[in-house]
Amino acid sequence: MSNKVFFVTNASSKTGSLIAKLLLEVGKYTIRLGTRNPSKLSKFHAQGAEIVHVDHTLQSIIEAFKNVDGIYIVLPALIQNAEHVLIENYIKAAKETNVKHIVYLSAMDVDVKSYHRHKEYEQMVFDSEIPYTILRPTWFHENVVNYHATSVKKEGVFRTSAGDGVYTSVAIADIAAVVVEVLTNPKQHVGKIYTLTGEALSEKQVAQNLSKVIGKEVKHVNLTPEEHTTLLKQTSVGWKSPEEFANALVLLDKNKRDNLFNVVDPTLEQVLGRKAISLEEVLVMNASAFKD
């Protein structure tokens, strides 16, 4: 086994858990997983991972980062002030413990108006002077399942305010595969900023994919931004801030409507040496979510 140690923050998240799984499958490294709820990661502990309880305090993170070579940072869904404190503490701890490489999960829309602060957080990573790789994924394929399964199942429709815009999306599994490649082969990827996309589709084409996969007609209903905001506030129960969530998605749909993310970038396939996972493949894997 290699003496390299890799740390995955927020390891119970969607990308975090997939990265943990892939790193453990490699079988050459010490894998340390950070979480506020270690019981969620018991299956990885059984496979040989070190599970570390990490809260948002600097001292907790410093302890977790000791003797770590590379870290993957993904910020949990927090109100923005809490996000800022957390990324600040991650970077301070990484400097304190001499982490050699930061892989930061940002977003594709950092250079346009958006509701997140990834541009600011990227700059904090740059300013740390720790070798870095920035990943900027686009919209997740899996969001079609997460946000639209209920309405498709009940009504045969899904609703957005993206209009006829064409936008790219990407599979979470492909993002995880890129993270593992970047962490385990850092010399090839240090100092790089990678835009990660899979394919570009309109909402009409998404509806066609859904119809094909689940065997019944699915339609996209386009809403005004105001209608969409109201709907999201009503249906985002459980989010820390339904209003913040609604505003973020409506702004994202405006960017989709304006075709700001309609270009497929070749980077993901170049890094992985294979084709990206398609939306249809993700829908097939999750088809039961759309059916009674």
C-alpha positions, 0 to 999 in steps of 0.5 A: 500500500502507498503511504499517501493519505487522501482526505475527503471532506463532507464524505457523506455527500453525493460526490464525497461518498462516490469518491470514497468508494472509488478510492477504496477500490484502488486499494493503494492509499490510506483514505480518511473520510470527514463527517459530522455523523460517522455512523453514516460512513460505517460501510466505508469503515468496514472497507478500511477507511479511517472515519474522522468526526469533523465539525466546522471548527479550525482545531477539529479540521487541523486534527483531521488533516494531519499527515494528509497529502491531498484533500477534496473539498466540497462545501455542504449546503449551508447559509453563505456566511457559514460556507465562508467560515468553513472554507476559510478553516479548511484552508488554514488547516491545510496550511497548518498541516502542510497539505500538498494538494487541494482539489476544490469542487467549484461550479461552471457558472463562476464567471456569470451572475450566480447565487453562490460564492465559488469565485471568492472561494476559488480565490481563497484557494489560489491565495493559499499558495497550496498546489491546487486543482479546481473542478467546475462541473455544470448541472448534474444529470441526477438533478432531473431525478432529485427535482422532478421525479415527484411531478413526473410520477404524479402528473407526467410533467416537470416545471422549470423556467429555463425556456428553450435554452440548451445547457450542459449537464454531467453525471456525479459519477464522472465528477467523482472519477475525475476527482480520483484521477486528479488526487492520485496523479497530482503532477498532471493536474496541479494548477489546472482549472477543469470545466466538467460537462457531459452533454448539452440538451434543452428541457424538451430533449430532457423530456424526450429522454424521460419519455423514452426511459419510463415508457410514458409521455413526459412534458416540460412546462415552462414557468415565468421566473415568478411562478418558478420562485413561488413553486420552489419555495412551496416544494423545498421543505427541508432546505435550510433556506427555501428562499435562498434555494429558490432564488439560486435555481431561478437565477440558474434557469435564467442563465440556462435560458440565455444559453450561457452553458450550452458548450460541451467542454472536452476536458472530462473525456480527455482526463478520463480517457472515455466517453462521459456518462449520458443523461439517458444512462443516469435516468435508466439507473434511476427509472424506478424513481419516476414510476408508481 
